[in-house]
Amino acid sequence: MPPRSVCTNSDIDALASAHARFRSLGEGSVLLEKNKMTGIATITLQHQEKKNALSGQMMVQLADAVSELESWQEGRGLIFRAVGDFFCSGGDLTVVQKISNNADGDLMCRLMQDTTTRLHRLPLVSVCLVHGRAIGGGAELTTATDFRLFTEAGRVQFVQGFMGVSTGWGGGTRLARLLGARKALDWLLTARPIHASEALDCGFADNIVQQDAVYDEAHQWLQERLKFHPDVIRAFKKTVTGACDNDVEQSLLNERKLFSPLWGGPENLRMLQKGTKH
């Protein structure tokens, strides 16, 4: 999906239709919590009886959570997790059966591509906790954050081919950018489970954490990457995201626009007065 700033009227209308169509479909919920003291938000998938499969209303709630985080000026980081011992099993089959036609499929694809792309572009440092299986659409969700922490029980599996479809939530595009075309194609075509050790070896996972303290370890891991002023963190994130989304010339322009207000700004002057670079 294009960024909201360049969405066409038809894109906006389609997203509005998707919200209206899916908001009342199925059960489960997506919980957003914002800690103003730490600047760290947490998004939690809550549909344990369906292995945290996303219902229609959960898709819309996830989109709403991302929209709220886009305007959270005090935010620095985001932890994306789920309840129980299963991260996400993709789409809720009960809902999927109700929307198994081309028109609704296109609406769902538009909604989830828009949501996951905006999640990835948030000016927050984001990490996904893969603390159990993430299959199908659930595997696609793990690609939407900046980092991924696995437990030993964590594994991703792109099973879309078994259902007669391809990736529809933006995961195929992001997987190719994360792993390169050959490895991404291998994961998609074999549909084999990728365990924590392999995910770590190939750079898809950034660390393996203990199952019994997964959230605390993730919080500490993320905090170590949030030590700078919020404006600096957000500028770094926007710089890297811009480099991934744009050509070199546009990326350099974006980098300069992010850098210029910080140079001679309050935090820069404060650090200069200390007379040290570290």
Secondary structure as the mmCIF struct_conf table of DSSP 4:
data_model
#
loop_
_struct_conf.conf_type_id
_struct_conf.id
_struct_conf.beg_label_comp_id
_struct_conf.beg_label_asym_id
_struct_conf.beg_label_seq_id
_struct_conf.end_label_comp_id
_struct_conf.end_label_asym_id
_struct_conf.end_label_seq_id
HELX_RH_3T_P HELX_RH_3T_P1 ARG A 4 VAL A 6
HELX_RH_AL_P HELX_RH_AL_P1 ASN A 9 PHE A 22
TURN_TY1_P TURN_TY1_P1 ARG A 23 SER A 24
BEND BEND1 LEU A 25 GLY A 26
STRN STRN1 SER A 29 ASN A 35
TURN_TY1_P TURN_TY1_P2 LYS A 36 GLY A 39
STRN STRN2 ILE A 40 GLN A 46
HELX_RH_3T_P HELX_RH_3T_P2 GLN A 48 LYS A 50
TURN_TY1_P TURN_TY1_P3 LYS A 51 ASN A 52
STRN STRN3 LEU A 54 LEU A 54
HELX_RH_AL_P HELX_RH_AL_P2 GLY A 56 GLU A 70
TURN_TY1_P TURN_TY1_P4 SER A 71 SER A 71
TURN_TY1_P TURN_TY1_P5 GLN A 73 GLU A 74
STRN STRN4 GLY A 77 ALA A 82
BEND BEND2 VAL A 83 VAL A 83
TURN_TY1_P TURN_TY1_P6 GLY A 84 ASP A 85
STRN STRN5 PHE A 86 CYS A 88
BEND BEND3 GLY A 90 GLY A 90
STRN STRN6 GLY A 91 GLY A 91
HELX_RH_AL_P HELX_RH_AL_P3 LEU A 93 LYS A 98
TURN_TY1_P TURN_TY1_P7 ILE A 99 ILE A 99
BEND BEND4 ASN A 101 ASN A 101
HELX_RH_AL_P HELX_RH_AL_P4 ASN A 102 ARG A 121
BEND BEND5 LEU A 122 LEU A 124
STRN STRN7 VAL A 125 VAL A 130
BEND BEND6 GLY A 132 GLY A 132
STRN STRN8 ARG A 133 ILE A 135
TURN_TY1_P TURN_TY1_P8 GLY A 136 GLY A 136
HELX_RH_AL_P HELX_RH_AL_P5 GLY A 137 THR A 142
TURN_TY1_P TURN_TY1_P9 THR A 143 ALA A 144
BEND BEND7 THR A 145 ASP A 146
STRN STRN9 PHE A 147 PHE A 150
TURN_TY1_P TURN_TY1_P10 GLU A 152 ALA A 153
STRN STRN10 ARG A 155 GLN A 157
HELX_RH_3T_P HELX_RH_3T_P3 GLN A 160 MET A 163
TURN_TY1_P TURN_TY1_P11 GLY A 164 GLY A 164
BEND BEND8 TRP A 169 GLY A 170
HELX_RH_AL_P HELX_RH_AL_P6 GLY A 171 LEU A 179
HELX_RH_AL_P HELX_RH_AL_P7 ALA A 181 THR A 190
STRN STRN11 ILE A 194 HIS A 195
HELX_RH_AL_P HELX_RH_AL_P8 ALA A 196 ASP A 201
TURN_TY1_P TURN_TY1_P12 CYS A 202 GLY A 203
BEND BEND9 PHE A 204 PHE A 204
BEND BEND10 ASP A 206 ASP A 206
STRN STRN12 ASN A 207 ILE A 208
HELX_RH_3T_P HELX_RH_3T_P4 GLN A 211 ALA A 213
HELX_RH_AL_P HELX_RH_AL_P9 VAL A 214 GLN A 223
TURN_TY1_P TURN_TY1_P13 GLU A 224 ARG A 225
BEND BEND11 PHE A 228 PHE A 228
HELX_RH_AL_P HELX_RH_AL_P10 PRO A 230 ASP A 245
BEND BEND12 ASN A 246 ASN A 246
HELX_RH_AL_P HELX_RH_AL_P11 VAL A 248 PHE A 259
TURN_TY1_P TURN_TY1_P14 SER A 260 GLY A 264
BEND BEND13 GLY A 265 GLY A 265
HELX_RH_AL_P HELX_RH_AL_P12 PRO A 266 LYS A 274
TURN_TY1_P TURN_TY1_P15 GLY A 275 GLY A 275
#
